Each structure stands twice: as structure tokens, then as C-alpha cells.
Amino acid sequence: MLKARKCRDYIIAPKSDGYSHKWESHHATNPTLVRFDEDSRLFLGYRAGGADDYYKLDQWDVWASHLGLAILDDTGQKVLHRLPLPIMSKTPKHPLPKNKADYEAYVKNGHTSEVAVLHDFRFWNYKGHLYVIFHEGPITECYDCIVRMSVKTFLDKIERSLKLAQQPTETILSEWAALWWAESVWQPCGVNGTNLLFSSFVHKGDIVFFELADGSLQMCHRPLAEGMAVLNTGGNVFAKAAGVGLTEYCTFVTCVRPGLKDNCNVGNNGFPT
């Protein structure tokens, strides 16, 4: 059994100096950690949004996000490096709406179906690849997605990034885009050759299985946007019912904050894997 210990202070916080103001001045949240056998450091991914990411969703104020990355020492207590730009980002084809009038025009011109935002990243280190599970979609929806790159490629890119980071951020944008943001950088590895984790965009009744490090399977099922059912099979493919919402291996959590968008586990936020 592993024990989590709370750090004394924040590991990272939003930054508003220099170019960081554009992409990580509003929030630096939703951490995800990964460590590799090939490297003793900890890699801390986080959801980040800044001044350039604000948009209006009808009457709601919303921020798009990027995948930022900090590199911690082997204890996880000290930040060795914080990359000056995100390692995953999305540039909308059309400017995001900044007010209600912009939003109405955005809808009228048919842009709401275009993929424009990223959210809620999770790392998964598995058989020589770093997987990223995340939300992607147009501003009115979100899809559960998964992409990957080899661990070796990722670590090589980290070293190249640290060299680039020694230069002013404004001067490395094109090199950084080629290194991290090009479409070919992260390989789609979802259903039917896509980056979709589930087989449908909005229907949440799909089921996926993850093979865990010990060879057992873990089932993740999204019956509702407000819930997540998780089944650890322990090598079995059946679970014995043990009451409403419970089985011998499974728990179902839902309706913690009824009526609110973050009710319980939305999308991959609740994935324990």
C-alpha cells in the first residue's frame, strides 16, 4: 500500500511574468505525475490557462487550457525546471469568443463543432510509452481522448526543451511548436485509429479496460457524466453483486454535487488508473 503525503507548500502556482502571462497566468491546476525507470526525476504535468485562453461560452466565463510541465527532483519536493511553454496545446482555427456577441457570431458561423480546447490531463506510463489521457473538443463539448509517445522520445524532447529554455521564450516559439505541438508528435492510440478513449463522442455508456502492471484488468465505465464505475477484476471477468452501486470488486460514485458541472467525476478526472 502507498501512502500519500501532503507537501508543505504549493509545488507550482500560476505565473504572470513574461510570456507565461499568455498561457499560465490564470490557473495551474489538476496535477498528474509520472516517473520512469530510465530517469529518477518526477515529471509533473498540469492544466494551465492564461490571458490568451479566456473565452465566453454564452453567459459563462471559461478558460481553455494547455499541458504544462515541471520537472521535480527524485523526492518530489523541489522543482528543478519548469518548461517555458506547454508540451501539448491547441490553436483554434478561429479566435475564441470574448463576449456574448462574439459567442453568438461564433455559433452562427458554425465554429462550435471545431476542436478548440484541451483540458484535464492524466499521465500513464505503460510498456515503454507515455500515454496522455485528456479532454478535447469544441467549446460546447468534451471528448475523452488518449495519445502517446515513446518514453525515450519524451525524455529526448525534454533535454532539447531544456536547451531551448535557455533562450528568450519569444525566440523559440517555432522550434517549440515543431518539437511538441505538431500533429505527428503525439500518436493517437484510441478506438479505430482515432484519439478517442470511448467509441462515441457524447454517449457515456461505453466501457474500456486497462491492463494494470500486475497483469490484471481494470474496467472503467462512464454511465453518466456525473459518475464513474471502476471494476478491478483481479483476473476475473465477473463481479458478484453486493448491493446498489456495489459489487465485490467495484464501487460507483455519483451525485456528490448534484446540479453542478463538477458533480463528481467528469470525464477522465475520476480515472484511478
Protein Blocks (a to p, Z undefined) as FASTA:
>chain_A
ZZddddfbdfbdcdfehjllmmmmmbcchiaddddfkbcbdcdddddddfklgccehjac
cdddddddddddfkopacfbdcfbdfbdcddfbdcdfbfklmmmmmmnopmmpcfbdehi
adddeehiacdddddddfkbccdddddddfklmmmmmmmmmmmmmpcfklmmmmmmmmmm
pmklpccfbeehiabfbfbfklckbccddddfkopacddddfbfkbccdddekopabdcd
ebehiafkbccdehklghiaklmmgcjllpmZZ
